[in-house]
Amino acid sequence: MATKEISRVAQFEPRWPVILQLLALVSIATLPARIRLMPHWLSLTLTAVLLLPMVGVLVSRGALRWLRLERWSTLAFCAFAETMVLLSLRHIISEMLKSPTVFTGRQLLASSVTAWVTNVVAFSVVYWQLDRGGPEARVNRLGNKPEWSFPQASGSDAEALEWLPTSADYLFLAFCTATAFSPTDVAPVTTRAKMLMMVESTISMITLVIVASRAINILGS
């Protein structure tokens, strides 16, 4: 795509499903009882900055400069979001080991929900940006190597050959990985895909097994 002397791609994937995911993430992050390591205005500002390149892609109808900016900004945002999730989990677990009653059940429940949803949305966007070279490489069928094998694309019939994954498929992949801690109907093909799913599953497991279970234990007592 970058080797051709063009200013925009022939086709581009709609951004509104990903924008809705990010807006849902912002709304979850506003839970008042959750344990915060940074001010709420910072997460809102970062999300607004991230949405600008996506709006630029929509307005420019797939201009290459906006696509490049969007790709790196979304990957950087997701890396930052996952880093904050890990730091939050580390802080919560460390404080609970010092004093089991330092946090209330509501605080732990709100924090675990925020961490789990952030984990799912962040990895969903990462999968969407990386698989087969990204959304525009997929929709323009540039022949990039797939990171995941989807059952809809298996087979030799015309429908299977025409089918392409969208952001909803990667959201489902991230949701299943965070819930089942393993691949379901979508199989990772590359080492990078396997490592990413391992990291997502591990973060989800820590969130649910340690933080969420402790919150339920406190609320139920």
Residue pairs with C-beta under 8 A, 6 or more apart in sequence:
1 9
1 64
1 133
1 136
1 137
1 140
1 142
2 64
6 64
7 63
7 64
8 60
8 61
8 62
8 63
8 64
9 62
9 64
9 67
9 136
9 140
10 62
10 140
11 62
11 136
11 139
11 140
12 57
12 61
12 62
12 67
12 135
12 136
12 139
13 135
13 136
13 138
13 139
13 166
13 167
14 58
15 54
15 55
15 57
15 58
17 166
17 167
17 168
17 171
18 54
18 125
18 128
18 167
19 51
19 54
21 121
21 124
21 125
21 167
21 171
22 47
22 50
22 51
22 121
22 125
23 47
24 117
24 121
25 47
25 81
25 117
25 118
25 121
26 43
26 44
26 47
28 113
28 114
28 117
28 118
29 40
29 43
29 114
29 118
30 40
31 110
31 113
31 114
32 110
33 104
33 106
33 107
33 109
33 110
33 111
34 107
34 110
34 111
34 113
34 114
35 88
35 91
35 92
35 103
35 107
35 108
35 110
35 111
37 84
37 87
37 88
37 91
38 84
46 77
46 80
47 77
49 73
50 73
50 74
50 77
53 66
53 69
53 70
53 73
53 74
54 70
54 74
56 63
56 66
56 69
56 70
57 63
57 66
57 67
57 70
60 66
62 136
67 134
67 136
71 129
71 134
74 125
74 126
74 129
75 126
75 129
77 122
77 125
78 122
78 123
78 125
78 126
81 118
81 121
81 122
82 118
82 119
82 122
82 123
82 199
82 203
84 118
85 115
85 118
85 119
85 122
85 203
85 207
86 203
88 111
88 115
89 115
89 203
89 206
89 207
89 210
89 211
92 103
92 108
92 111
92 211
93 206
93 210
93 211
95 102
95 103
96 102
96 103
96 214
103 111
104 218
105 215
105 216
105 217
105 218
105 219
106 215
106 219
107 215
108 211
108 212
108 214
108 215
108 218
109 212
109 215
109 216
109 219
111 211
112 207
112 208
112 211
112 212
112 215
113 212
115 203
115 207
115 211
116 178
116 204
116 207
116 208
116 212
119 174
119 178
119 200
119 203
119 204
119 207
120 171
120 174
120 175
120 178
120 200
120 204
121 171
121 174
123 174
123 177
123 178
123 196
123 200
124 167
124 170
124 171
124 173
124 174
124 175
125 170
126 196
127 147
127 148
127 170
127 173
127 174
127 193
127 196
128 134
128 135
128 167
128 170
129 135
130 147
130 192
130 193
130 196
131 138
131 146
131 147
131 148
131 165
131 170
131 193
132 138
132 142
132 144
132 145
132 146
132 147
133 142
133 144
135 167
137 144
138 144
138 164
138 165
139 164
145 189
145 190
146 153
146 189
147 188
147 189
147 190
147 192
147 193
148 165
148 173
148 186
148 187
148 188
148 189
148 193
149 186
149 187
149 188
149 189
150 163
150 165
150 169
150 185
150 186
151 185
151 186
152 160
152 163
152 165
153 160
153 163
153 164
153 165
154 160
169 186
172 186
173 186
174 200
176 183
176 184
176 185
176 186
177 183
177 197
177 200
177 201
177 204
178 200
178 201
178 203
178 204
179 204
181 201
181 204
181 205
182 201
183 197
188 194
188 196
188 197
